[in-house]
């Protein structure tokens, strides 16, 4: 005779629009042995909003359309074809072993600011991808918010060139970045 106990923990759903992650756990305990069934599903809903809708939603407080921004705490202050401004509130976990904000954190903010400036300059039916990026670190930053301002330098038929200036909380330039973005047709980009 088996003594079967079924323990069900409430499945958890994490909604990072437009993606949904479901985590569930079910365990059957037979005394001497346990059957452990784990259910992990990732529901990648099709992108159902337009680029213009995305660019509006990503600027809202508590936005959920950009999981990276939600994770890092990026605040989008302005998105317009002529410039994009993003701010990253300081967190102690951005500090690397040398006591400064990690260069990768600064580069991520620069890349995202330039990417969103590229998005703001696309025509309907186009998408984009970073094809090259460079960054020059000019000054260390040990604390305080940092901000990136990105501008479009040139838009060709297939490539856009952008630049970003990253400043500390005293408006001192800490890094300069540049990048090229390929302009892709949305239909061909989704088929590989």
C-alpha positions as CSV (number, residue, x, y, z in Angstrom):
1,X,0.0,0.0,0.0
2,X,1.3,3.4,-1.0
3,X,0.8,6.6,1.0
4,X,0.6,9.2,-1.8
5,X,0.9,12.9,-1.0
6,X,0.6,15.4,-3.8
7,X,2.0,18.7,-3.1
8,X,1.3,21.4,-5.6
9,X,2.9,24.8,-5.4
10,X,1.1,27.6,-7.2
11,X,2.5,28.0,-10.7
12,X,4.1,31.4,-11.1
13,X,3.7,33.6,-14.2
14,X,6.1,36.4,-15.0
15,X,4.7,38.7,-17.7
16,X,7.3,40.7,-19.5
17,X,5.2,42.0,-22.3
18,X,5.3,40.7,-25.1
19,X,6.8,37.5,-23.5
20,X,5.3,35.3,-20.8
21,X,7.3,32.9,-18.6
22,X,5.4,30.3,-16.7
23,X,7.1,28.4,-13.9
24,X,5.2,25.5,-12.2
25,X,6.3,22.8,-9.8
26,X,4.5,19.6,-8.9
27,X,5.8,16.9,-6.5
28,X,4.5,13.4,-5.7
29,X,5.9,12.0,-2.4
30,X,5.7,8.2,-2.0
31,X,7.6,8.1,1.2
32,X,10.8,6.2,0.1
33,X,11.0,8.0,-3.2
34,X,9.7,11.2,-4.8
35,X,8.6,12.0,-8.3
36,X,9.4,15.6,-9.1
37,X,7.7,17.1,-12.2
38,X,8.9,20.5,-13.2
39,X,7.1,22.5,-15.8
40,X,9.0,25.4,-17.4
41,X,7.4,27.0,-20.4
42,X,8.3,30.1,-22.4
43,X,5.5,31.6,-24.4
44,X,6.9,33.9,-27.0
45,X,3.8,35.8,-28.1
46,X,4.1,37.3,-31.6
47,X,5.0,41.0,-31.5
48,X,1.6,42.6,-31.7
49,X,2.4,46.3,-31.3
50,X,3.8,48.6,-33.9
51,X,7.2,50.3,-33.5
52,X,5.5,53.6,-32.8
53,X,3.4,52.0,-30.1
54,X,6.5,50.3,-28.6
55,X,8.4,53.7,-28.6
56,X,5.5,55.3,-26.7
57,X,5.1,52.4,-24.2
58,X,8.8,52.1,-23.4
59,X,8.7,55.7,-22.1
60,X,6.0,55.0,-19.5
61,X,6.8,54.5,-15.8
62,X,6.7,50.8,-14.9
63,X,6.9,49.8,-18.6
64,X,6.9,46.1,-19.4
65,X,7.7,46.1,-23.2
66,X,11.5,46.1,-22.6
67,X,12.6,43.5,-20.0
68,X,16.2,44.7,-20.1
69,X,15.1,48.3,-19.1
70,X,12.9,46.9,-16.4
71,X,15.8,44.8,-15.0
72,X,18.4,47.6,-15.1
73,X,16.0,50.4,-14.1
74,X,16.6,52.4,-17.3
75,X,14.4,55.5,-17.5
76,X,13.6,56.8,-21.0
77,X,13.4,60.5,-20.8
78,X,12.9,61.3,-24.5
79,X,12.5,59.5,-27.8
80,X,12.4,61.6,-30.9
81,X,13.9,61.2,-34.4
82,X,16.4,64.0,-33.6
83,X,17.6,62.6,-30.2
84,X,17.0,60.0,-27.5
85,X,17.8,60.5,-23.8
86,X,18.0,57.7,-21.3
87,X,19.0,57.8,-17.7
88,X,20.2,54.9,-15.5
89,X,19.7,55.5,-11.8
90,X,22.8,54.4,-9.8
91,X,22.8,51.0,-8.0
92,X,25.8,49.8,-6.0
93,X,25.7,46.5,-7.9
94,X,26.8,48.4,-11.1
95,X,30.3,48.9,-9.4
96,X,33.1,46.6,-10.6
97,X,36.2,45.6,-8.6
98,X,38.0,48.8,-9.2
99,X,35.3,50.8,-7.5
100,X,33.8,52.4,-10.7
101,X,30.6,51.7,-12.7
102,X,31.4,48.8,-15.0
103,X,32.2,49.7,-18.6
104,X,29.7,47.1,-19.8
105,X,26.9,48.9,-18.0
106,X,27.9,52.2,-19.6
107,X,28.2,50.5,-23.0
108,X,24.8,48.9,-22.6
109,X,23.1,52.3,-21.9
110,X,24.9,53.8,-24.9
111,X,23.9,50.9,-27.2
112,X,20.3,51.0,-26.1
113,X,20.1,54.8,-26.6
114,X,21.5,54.6,-30.1
115,X,19.3,51.6,-30.9
116,X,16.2,53.5,-29.9
117,X,17.3,56.6,-31.9
118,X,17.6,54.2,-34.9
119,X,14.1,52.8,-34.2
120,X,12.7,56.3,-34.1
121,X,14.1,56.9,-37.6
122,X,12.8,53.8,-39.3
123,X,10.1,53.8,-41.9
124,X,7.0,51.6,-41.5
125,X,7.8,47.9,-42.2
126,X,11.5,48.3,-41.3
127,X,13.5,47.0,-38.3
128,X,17.1,47.3,-37.4
129,X,20.1,45.5,-35.8
130,X,23.4,46.7,-34.4
131,X,26.2,45.7,-36.8
132,X,29.1,47.5,-35.1
133,X,29.7,49.6,-32.0
134,X,32.7,51.4,-30.4
135,X,33.1,53.3,-27.2
136,X,35.7,55.5,-25.7
137,X,35.8,55.8,-21.9
138,X,37.0,59.2,-20.9
139,X,36.5,59.4,-17.2
140,X,35.6,57.0,-14.4
141,X,32.3,57.2,-12.5
142,X,32.0,55.8,-9.0
143,X,28.5,56.8,-8.1
144,X,25.4,58.8,-9.2
145,X,23.1,58.4,-12.2
146,X,24.4,58.3,-15.7
147,X,22.6,59.4,-18.8
148,X,23.1,58.8,-22.5
149,X,22.0,61.1,-25.3
150,X,22.0,59.5,-28.8
151,X,21.7,61.2,-32.1
152,X,21.4,60.1,-35.7
153,X,24.5,61.1,-37.8
154,X,23.4,59.7,-41.2
155,X,20.7,57.4,-42.5
156,X,21.5,55.6,-45.8
157,X,19.4,53.1,-47.7
158,X,20.7,50.1,-45.7
159,X,22.8,51.5,-42.8
160,X,22.4,54.2,-40.1
161,X,25.2,55.8,-38.2
162,X,24.6,57.1,-34.7
163,X,26.5,58.5,-31.8
164,X,26.0,58.8,-28.1
165,X,27.4,60.9,-25.3
166,X,27.3,59.4,-21.8
167,X,27.5,61.8,-18.8
168,X,27.6,61.5,-15.1
169,X,25.3,63.3,-12.6
170,X,27.5,66.4,-12.8
171,X,27.0,66.5,-16.7
172,X,30.7,65.5,-17.2
173,X,31.2,63.4,-20.3
174,X,32.4,59.9,-19.1
175,X,32.2,58.1,-22.5
176,X,31.5,58.6,-26.2
177,X,30.1,55.9,-28.4
178,X,29.3,55.3,-32.1
179,X,27.5,52.6,-33.9
180,X,26.2,51.4,-37.2
181,X,22.8,49.8,-37.5
182,X,21.6,47.8,-40.5
183,X,18.1,48.7,-41.8
184,X,16.2,45.5,-42.5
185,X,12.8,44.7,-44.0
186,X,10.7,43.3,-41.2
187,X,9.4,40.4,-43.3
188,X,12.9,39.3,-44.4
189,X,14.2,39.8,-40.9
190,X,11.6,37.4,-39.4
191,X,12.3,34.6,-41.9
192,X,16.1,34.7,-41.3
